[in-house]
Amino acid sequence: MSVLDFQKMKNAGHKISMVTCYDYSNARAVADSNIDCILVGDSLAMVMHGHPTTLSATIAMMALHTAAVARGAPTKFIVADLPFLSYRKGLKDAMDSVQELMSAGAHAVKLEGVRGHADIVRHIVESGVPVMGHLGLTPQSINLLGGMKVQARTDTAVEILAAQARELEEAGCFSLVLECVPSEAARKVTDLLKISTIGIGAGPNVNGQVLVYQDVLGLNPGFRPKFLRSYADMFGMIQVALNAYDRDVKEGSFPSESESYEAQPTSLQLAHRAA
Ligand code: KIV
């Protein structure tokens, strides 16, 4: 998949599948799957590092995880998130951040919102770096939004969402994440834009879906927002496997003889075996 396929797939009516990924070994699993593309999301601050919000993600963290994912999934299209404030401190800082992520192996960057940084989006794109936008619930603005709440629930808010989506398209974004907005709002934005929309909690009227890897696999027990469909209970499977290993160690059945090394056979033993 290349950046051009996002538009082609929208035009052809083919849905785009995207999943977050943050590390080498899980990137290998995504690489061997049919998933179209990977987001190294700043959600890694929460999922991989246990922080309560995405605000703790830094450019160093994003670059480290992006490089690991790029080594594990060298054939997938990788989008990396520009973390909190990394594109709000002027053009030079923004471009340094973009450079870090692209040097780490990303093929595109994602950033949240548009107010006050449309020119930066334009400059990044004109520098040869594809940009994915992100509107609706923008977790980097959690303190302004007053929590992780569904956005664009009124006609006025939908108009603002649509205008911002147009602004991002005009600035050169190749695709747009719509997070936690009503289905009808997502349909309106998707119909309005030439570029593809990727939803999370935005219903089916979008051009593709993105979910957090750990949520898809059921590795985050207790997190069950309305929009989430988990496809496995990996947390439970890990418990079963770890407890079986613990039992075998404590019973003395692991390791067995066949799982143990022998001393080098003496020449006398070798002669007997040969005879
Ligand atoms: O960081 C992230 O995982 C994201 C997705 C929720 C779209 O931005």
Residues whose N, C-alpha, C, O or C-beta is under 5 A from the ligand:
A	BS01	KIV	T20 G41 D42 S43 V177 I200 V210
